Amino acid sequence: MGARHSCRAFLPEPIPRETIEAILSTAQKTASWNNTQPWQVVIASGAAVERFRALMLQLASSGAEPTSDFPFPREYRGVLLERRRACGFQLYDAVGVQRGDKAAYARQSLRNFALFDAPHVAIVTTDEALGAYGALDCGAYVSNFMTAATAHGVATIAQAALAVHAGAIRTHFGIAEEQRVVCGISFGRADTAAPVNGYRTVRAGLAEVVRWEE
């Protein structure tokens, strides 16, 4: 967990199938509400990931109508807003984007939909009937997937941005209508020479998030 970070530049080399299966097998041990194990996962590689990448870039570039299955945060307040801004400024500083350069912001945003050039992407969905509990369980699954991947030397980034086009994702992969798209996880080997992979976000101290009652 200490070594994991959000990778935003990947090398093109694919990850061996057996390594991906080992990551998936570990993530499958994730605890879930009544052991429902609600996550369903599509792994796209090779030509499949290229077709998906092209679709996401086309949708993002054309200004297609969002079809998110889950509402994005209504607002960021107080320290939550401060942390979000700090994370964004670190990213823009790492890639040389000047503050206020909206065109550069847009170009960097498109990198999300190019999957940061990752050779693989996982699409995580849950059953609509489970509501927030299914999404919560999938969040735990995503975290464990990324931690397991790190243990295998595989870099990852969880991408809620992809889920903005949930309807198109369902159609593209033939996912059942009752499945709700939680997020994508782009993964592969990190390009350690890329400046964007050189920064790390700061975690809040325990005093900021924990209250002891005795």
C-alpha distance (Angstrom), angle and dihedral (degrees) to the residues before:
residue distance angle dihedral
M1 . . .
G2 3.78 . .
A3 3.80 92.0 .
R4 3.81 98.3 45.1
H5 3.78 118.5 102.4
S6 3.80 137.1 160.6
C7 3.80 106.4 -89.0
R8 3.80 115.9 -147.9
A9 3.80 100.5 177.1
F10 3.80 123.4 48.2
L11 3.78 135.1 -173.3
P12 3.83 115.5 -121.6
E13 3.81 96.5 -122.0
P14 3.83 112.0 114.4
I15 3.78 123.6 -124.2
P16 3.83 115.1 -117.3
R17 3.81 114.2 -100.7
E18 3.80 91.9 -122.6
T19 3.81 91.0 56.2
I20 3.80 91.7 50.9
E21 3.80 90.1 48.7
A22 3.82 90.4 50.8
I23 3.82 89.8 53.1
L24 3.80 91.4 48.0
S25 3.80 91.9 48.1
T26 3.80 91.2 54.2
A27 3.80 93.0 46.0
Q28 3.80 89.2 50.8
K29 3.82 87.9 69.8
T30 3.83 89.5 69.4
A31 3.81 114.2 130.8
S32 3.81 114.9 -115.8
W33 3.80 142.0 -177.8
N34 3.85 106.9 -75.0
N35 3.82 86.5 -16.5
T36 3.80 89.6 -75.6
Q37 3.82 91.4 146.1
P38 3.82 88.2 -157.6
W39 3.79 98.5 -179.2
Q40 3.77 119.9 111.9
V41 3.80 116.4 -172.3
V42 3.80 133.8 -158.5
I43 3.82 114.8 -165.1
A44 3.80 115.0 -159.8
S45 3.80 120.7 -166.2
G46 3.79 138.1 157.2
A47 3.80 114.4 3.1
A48 3.82 90.3 -3.9
V49 3.79 93.6 61.0
E50 3.81 90.6 46.9
R51 3.80 91.2 53.6
F52 3.80 90.2 48.6
R53 3.81 92.6 46.6
A54 3.81 90.1 52.4
L55 3.80 90.9 49.8
M56 3.80 93.9 50.1
L57 3.80 92.6 47.8
Q58 3.79 91.4 48.6
L59 3.81 92.3 50.8
A60 3.80 93.8 45.4
S61 3.80 93.4 46.5
S62 3.80 95.1 47.0
G63 3.79 95.6 51.4
A64 3.81 92.1 -119.5
E65 3.80 116.4 -170.4
P66 3.84 111.0 -90.6
T67 3.80 116.1 -113.8
S68 3.81 101.8 -174.4
D69 3.79 116.6 169.3
F70 3.81 92.8 -153.3
P71 3.81 125.1 44.0
F72 3.77 116.5 -112.1
P73 3.83 118.0 -125.3
R74 3.80 112.4 -64.7
E75 3.80 90.7 -139.5
Y76 3.80 143.4 -25.0
R77 3.80 113.7 -120.4
G78 3.78 136.4 -170.7
V79 3.78 116.2 -30.5
L80 3.83 90.4 1.0
L81 3.78 89.6 63.1
E82 3.80 90.9 45.2
R83 3.82 91.9 53.6
R84 3.79 91.9 46.7
R85 3.78 92.2 51.2
A86 3.80 92.7 46.4
C87 3.80 90.3 52.4
G88 3.80 91.7 49.2
F89 3.79 94.2 47.6
Q90 3.82 90.6 50.0
L91 3.80 89.9 52.8
Y92 3.79 94.6 48.0
D93 3.80 92.3 45.7
A94 3.81 89.7 51.7
V95 3.80 93.0 54.3
G96 3.79 96.0 39.0
V97 3.80 98.1 -110.0
Q98 3.77 112.8 153.3
R99 3.78 117.3 -133.2
G100 3.79 111.0 -98.0
D101 3.83 94.2 22.8
K102 3.79 97.1 129.4
A103 3.80 94.7 178.8
A104 3.79 90.5 55.4
Y105 3.81 90.1 46.4
A106 3.80 88.8 55.4
R107 3.80 92.8 48.9
Q108 3.79 91.1 50.6
S109 3.80 90.5 47.7
L110 3.81 89.8 56.3
R111 3.79 88.7 60.1
N112 3.81 86.5 73.2
F113 3.79 90.0 61.5
A114 3.80 91.9 46.1
L115 3.83 84.5 58.6
F116 3.81 86.5 -123.5
D117 3.85 85.7 -79.1
A118 3.82 91.8 -66.6
P119 3.82 116.1 165.8
H120 3.81 92.0 -139.1
V121 3.77 139.1 34.9
A122 3.80 131.2 -171.2
I123 3.81 119.3 -153.5
V124 3.81 112.4 -155.0
T125 3.81 120.6 -157.7
T126 3.79 137.0 172.6
D127 3.80 135.9 -161.2
E128 3.82 112.6 -86.9
A129 3.81 92.7 -135.6
L130 3.81 92.6 65.2
G131 3.80 92.9 61.2
A132 3.79 116.7 -177.8
Y133 3.80 93.1 -5.2
G134 3.79 92.9 60.2
A135 3.81 90.6 48.1
L136 3.82 90.3 48.3
D137 3.80 91.4 52.5
C138 3.80 90.1 48.5
G139 3.80 89.2 52.6
A140 3.79 89.4 57.5
Y141 3.81 89.4 47.1
V142 3.81 92.0 51.5
S143 3.81 91.0 50.5
N144 3.80 92.2 49.9
F145 3.81 91.6 45.7
M146 3.79 90.5 54.8
T147 3.81 93.5 44.9
A148 3.80 91.6 49.2
A149 3.79 90.2 47.6
T150 3.81 90.7 53.3
A151 3.80 89.4 53.3
H152 3.83 87.8 56.8
G153 3.81 93.2 48.4
V154 3.81 92.5 -104.8
A155 3.80 120.1 135.8
T156 3.80 122.4 -140.7
I157 3.77 145.3 -178.8
A158 3.80 125.7 -164.6
Q159 3.80 110.2 -137.7
A160 3.79 122.1 -160.4
A161 3.81 86.3 169.1
L162 3.80 90.6 76.7
A163 3.80 91.5 56.5
V164 3.81 88.9 64.8
H165 3.81 84.1 83.8
A166 3.81 96.9 45.7
G167 3.80 94.4 143.2
A168 3.79 92.9 53.8
I169 3.81 90.8 46.2
R170 3.81 91.6 53.9
T171 3.79 91.0 49.9
H172 3.80 94.4 44.7
F173 3.80 95.5 51.6
G174 3.81 98.0 31.4
I175 3.81 92.1 -116.6
A176 3.80 116.0 172.0
E177 3.80 116.0 -97.8
E178 3.81 92.5 -121.6
Q179 3.81 90.5 60.6
R180 3.79 116.5 95.5
V181 3.82 119.8 -149.2
V182 3.81 110.1 -125.2
C183 3.81 100.8 176.4
G184 3.76 146.0 -56.5
I185 3.81 128.4 -105.7
S186 3.79 115.7 -150.7
F187 3.80 112.3 -160.3
G188 3.79 145.2 172.5
R189 3.79 138.5 103.2
A190 3.79 114.8 -30.6
D191 3.79 119.8 -116.7
T192 3.80 94.7 -129.8
A193 3.82 91.8 -173.5
A194 3.81 92.3 62.6
P195 3.84 111.4 100.8
V196 3.81 90.9 -140.9
N197 3.79 88.9 67.6
G198 3.78 92.5 53.9
Y199 3.80 100.9 77.9
R200 3.80 129.4 77.2
T201 3.78 129.1 -159.4
V202 3.80 120.5 -124.5
R203 3.80 121.9 -115.2
A204 3.79 121.7 -139.4
G205 3.79 117.2 -108.9
L206 3.79 120.5 -111.3
A207 3.79 91.4 -105.3
E208 3.80 88.9 64.2
V209 3.79 96.5 54.1
V210 3.81 108.7 22.3
R211 3.79 129.4 72.1
W212 3.80 116.7 -171.1
E213 3.81 120.7 -146.1
E214 3.83 117.8 -171.3
